[in-house]
Amino acid sequence: MEILALTVAGSLLLATFFVLGFLGERAGGTAPDPDRDSLLPLDDDPFDPDRDR
């Protein structure tokens, strides 16, 4: 029975860390994130130097 209580407590602890991390990520600033940028689709348009101005 102690193993079951330890497993449930560990699961709740990990779930709490996940929820807090998720909410912290959502509430975070708008700083550029290279991990998030790497998941964006590639731009198929040819390079246009005037577009970034």
Protein Blocks (a to p, Z undefined) as FASTA:
>chain_A
ZZmmmmmmmmmmmmmmmmmmmmmmmmmccbdcfklmmmpccdfbdcdfklmZZ
